[in-house]
Amino acid sequence: MILTDDQKALQETARRFSRERLLPDYQKREKLGVLDRALIREMGSLGLLGTDIPEQLGGLGVDGVTTGLIAEELAYGDFNISGVAVAISLLGAIIMRNAKQSVIDEWVPRMTRGEAIIGICVTEPRGGSDAANLQLRARVDEDHYVVNGEKTSITFADCADAFLVFARTGRPEDGARGVSALFIPAESRGVQVTRFDDVGSRVTGRGSVFFDDVRVPFNHRVGDEGGGFTQVMQGFDYSRALIALQCVGAAQASLDEAWLYARERQAFGRPIGQFQGVSFPLAEGDSSIAAIRQLSYHALSLRDAGLPHTAEAAMVKWMGPKTAFDVIHQCLLTFGHYGWSKDLPHQQRMRDVMGLEIGDGTAGVMKQIIARERIGRAAVQYV
């Protein structure tokens, strides 16, 4: 992939910020377990958030490939902080495409400045990928919707400033066609949140969001009534490619550290990198990560050209987290007993990327999507 001078300049800005500001305190931030909002605002001031959002709304107006370059570089330093940038690109695009102008004008510039974080609420206690079974309801009361129910496994649950919530506005038998998307500020009366004690990604957090007679004005509906799920979910092809690049960035950081260690660590009178048992697994990992990187950018380039990219995005979404986990695991083993210590970041990267083997679509769902794209809905009717 040949980059333009502008892309190289943005990539270098993100790379420098990642190495100098994110990487040194990656593990310290996990111990604190709190999202550093000042750091997010600093990213906004550097133009690293919502880069694909138009300039009049605070972004840079760049394409998806350039946004991917930034996501990968940020993830090299801190996988979780990179997730904030990915979420802002995903939600910013969804809001701009489907929301009322009043919501766009109030919230999107705040997102690009790093002053607002939005959580997306799809999953419920009884399921996540099956839109036809969503239970959270929004009934009409004069010029408002009244929302009742629970969403769970929500990233940013306890630190989001607003939520994009999928709610059933139609009959249960309408399935996905009876689901609407509503934009609900976190400070709305009747909204309560909890936080889970997760294995990884403790900085961004995950939890449940409860809605108890929450009143949402009609102009906060995102997309058509009953069409929200179909309209909004179209944006997920984009975020799936960005998520894969997050995983690539984290794995590349561990690979670079492992290669350096293999060059410097001595055993039996020579660097351990001279032993094929050490160097070959790293070479295989580097090759796999390079392949996923290229397919991810290919998916983004298809998007930028207005071409179908659903299958390619689903491919990298299931391959990215799984391969990154395996590669980081091998890097940890390369360090021997040092790698087993929490003093080194490999164990944290493993735990962080593993979460995306579940979140934003499991490997099974991604493979069903690929099958549907290749042989049609008749073969996988439930996707």
N, C-alpha and C positions, 0 to 999 in steps of 0.2 A: 504494500500500500504506500503510495507516494503522497506525502503531505504537502500542503501549500505552506507558504511562509507564515501566513496568519495562523494556520493550525499549529505549526511548530512553535510559534510564540505563545499561544494559549497553553499548549502542552507543557512548555517549559515553565510557565507561571505556576501551573498546577503541580508540576514535579517538584519545583523548589519549595512551594508551600507544604507539600506532602512530606518531603524529607526533613525540612527544618522545623515545621510546626506540629505535624501530626505524628510522625514515626517515633520521636523520642518519648512521648508520653502516652503511647497507645495502651500499654499495660496499666499505667497509672489511672487512666480514665476508667478502665474496667473496674478497678478496685473502688473508685468513688461511686460508680454506678449511676452517675447523673450526667445528662446531656449538657455540655458546656455551651450555653446559648451565646456567650460572648464570642466563642470560637466560630460559631455558625454565622454570626453577624460579620465577623472578620472575613470569612469566605465570601459573603455577599458583597462586601466593599471591594473585594478583589475581582468581582465579576465571575466567580466560580459557581454560582447558583443560578439555575434557570437560564443557562446560557443559550438555550434554544428558544426562549421566549422573546417576542419582539422588543425592540429597543424602547418603544413608547411605554411599555409596561415594566421596564427595568432590566430586561435581559440584553443579550448581545445579538440575538437573531441568527445564531449559527445553526448549522445542520446537525442531524443526529450523529453522524460520524464524529464530528468535533466534540459533541457532548459526551460520546463514548470515550474519547481520548482522555477527557478530564475525569470521568468516573473511574477509569482504570488507574490513573495516576494517584488520585486521592485514596483509592483502596489500598495502594501499595503502602501508604503510611498509616491508614486507619480504615479498616473495612466498614466500620459502623458509621463513621462520619461521612464516608462516601455514600452510604445509604440515604442520608439526608438529602444529598444533591440529587440522587436518582429519584427519590420521592417527589421532590419539588419539580423536576422535569416532567414526571408522569402526571402528577396532579395539576400542574400548571397547564399542560396541554389539554387535559380533560376539561378543566374549568373554562378555558378560553374557547373550546370548541362547542361546549354544550350549555354553559351557565348564562344567566342573565347578565347584562352589561354592568349592573350595579354591583353584583358579586365580583365580577372580573376586576373592575376598577378599584374596589376596596381591598381585595385579598391578594391578587397576583403580584402587584409591586411589593407588598410586604413579604411575600415568599422569596422573591429574588433578592431582597435586601437581607434575608436571613432573620427577619423579625416574626415570621409566622411559619409554623409547621403544621401540616395537615395529615391526619390519619385517615385511611380508607377502611371502611367497615363492611366487610362481606361475610366473613365466617361467623357462624352461630354454633351454639353448643351441639346441635345435632348434625352439623355438616358445614362444609365450606365450598366445595366445587360444584355442588348440585343446586343451581339457582332455583330450580323448580320447587325446592322444599324450604325456601327461606320463610321464616315464621314472623320476624319482626314486622309489625303492622303500622301503617300510617292511615288514619281515617280522616275524612274531611270534616272540618268544623268552621263554617263560614269561609273566611279567606285564609285559613291556616290548615296545615296537616297537624294531627296530634299523633305522636309517635310513642309506641310502647313496645318494650322487648329488650333483648340482650344481644350484643355482639361480643365475640370472644376471639382470642388470638390476634389482637389488634396491635400492630406496631405503633409506637408513640402513644399508647393509650393514656398514660398519665402525664404526658408533656405536650400533647398536641394542642394547638390553639383552636382547631376546628376539625370536624369530621365530615367526610363524604360517605353517606350512609345509604345502603341499599335496603329499601323497605317495601313490603307488599302493600300496594294500593289497590290491587284487583283481587279477584277471587283465587283461592288456592288452586283450583283446576286450570287457571290461566297459565300456570307455570312461570317461566321466565318472562313471558309477555305481560304479567301482572306486577312486575317489579319496577319501582321508580327509584331514582337517586336523589337524595336530599342533602343540601349543604347545611350543617348544623354547627354553629360556634360552640366550643367546649364550655363556655360560661353560661350557656342557656339553662334556664331553670328546669330541673328534673334530670339533668345529666350527671351521672356518677361514674367513677372509674376505679379500677383496681389494677395492681401490678403483679405479674407472676415472677417467681424465682426461677429463672431460666438457666440453662446450661451455658449459653453464649449470648452475644449481643446485648449485654446488660446495660450498655450506655443508652441505646435507643429504647430499650424496654418493650414489653409486650404485656397485654392484660385484657380485661373485659371492660366494656362500656355499656352502661345500663341507661335506658331511656324510660322515664316515668312521666307520662302525659306531657311530653316535650312538644311545645307549640312551634311550628316551623311555617313561616309565611310562604305563600305560593311562589313568590319570586325567588325563593331559595331552592326550588326544584332544579335539578341539573339534567337537561334533556327532556324528552317528552314523557308524559305520564304513561306508565306501563311500558315504556321503551328504554328506560334508564339502563337496565342491565346490558342490553344488546349494544346500545350506543356507547356507554362508558367503557365496557370491556374491550372495545376495539383498540383502546390505547395500550393494552397490556402486551401486545406484540413488541411495542417499543421498549417498555421497561424490562421485558425478559432478556433482550439483547444487552441492555445496560447492566442488568444483574449479573449476567455471565461475565462481563468485563470487570465487574467488582471482584468476582471470584478469581479471575485471571490476575488481577493486580495483587491480591493477597498471596496467591501461590507464587507469583514471580518474586515477591519480596523474600519468601522463605527459600526459594531456589537460589537467589543471588547470595543470601547468607550461607547457604549450604555449600555452594561452589567455592566461596571464599574460605570457608573452614576446611574443605577438602584440599585446598591448595596449601594451607598453612599448617594443618595438623600433621604431626609426624607419627609414624608407627613403623616398626621394623626398619628404621633408618631412612625412611623416605616419606614424602607426602602421601596421605591416604588416598588422594585423588588418582594416584598411579595404579591403584587396585581397581580392576574392573567391577568388582562387587560393590564398590562405592560409586564409581563414576557412571556406570551404565544405567542404574536406576535413575540417577539425576538427569542423564541425557534423555532417557525415555520420558521423564516428567516434563522436561523443557520442551520436548517435541510435541507432547500432547497439549500443553498449554498454548504453544504457538499455533497449533491447528485450531483450537477453540477460539483463540483471539481472532484469527483470520475469518472464521465463519461468523463470528459476532459482528465484525465490521462489514462483512458482506451483507448480513441481514439489515444493518443500519443503512448501508448504501442503497439497498433495494427500497427501503422506506423513504429515503430522501428523494429517490427517483419516482416515487408514487407507484411502485410495483408491489405485488403480493410478497409478503415475507413471513407469513404465519408459521409455515413449517420450519423455516430456518430459525426463527426466534424460539420455537418450542424445542428444537434440537439443542441449541446452546443452553437453554434454561435447565434442561435435565442433565446435560453433560457437564456444564460449568461447575456447579457446586460439588458434584460427585468426584469429578476429576481433580478439582482443586483440593478437596479433602484428602484424597489418596496421595497427591503429590506432596502436600504439606506434611502428611504423616511420614512419608519417606524422608523428607528433609529432617524431621525430628529424629528419626532413627539414625540418620547420618551423623548426628551429634553425639550418638551413644548415650551414656548416662547423663551427660550435660543436657541433652534434649528432653529428658524426663523431668527436668526441673521447671518450675513456673518462672524462673528467672529469665528464661528465653521465651520468645513470643509465639513459637510454633503451636504449642498446645492451645493458645487462645485463638489463633487464626483457624485452627481445625474446628474449634467449637463454634466460632462465628460463622464460617461458611456452611457448616452443617445445617444451620437453621434454614438456609435457602434450598435445602433438599426437600423441605416441607412447605415453607411459605411461598406465596405467589404461584402456586401450582406444583404439585408433586410430580415426580418423574413419571408415574403411571398416567396422570392426566396429560402431561406433555406428549407422551407416546401415543395416546389416543388421538390427540389433536393432529399429530403427524400422520397417523393412519387415515384420519378423516380427510386430510388434505390430499392424500395420495389415492385413496380408493373410494372416497365419498361417504356420505352420512349413512348409507344403508349398511355399511360394515360396522359402524360404531354409533348406533342410534342414540345412545345415552349421553353423548358429548355435545 
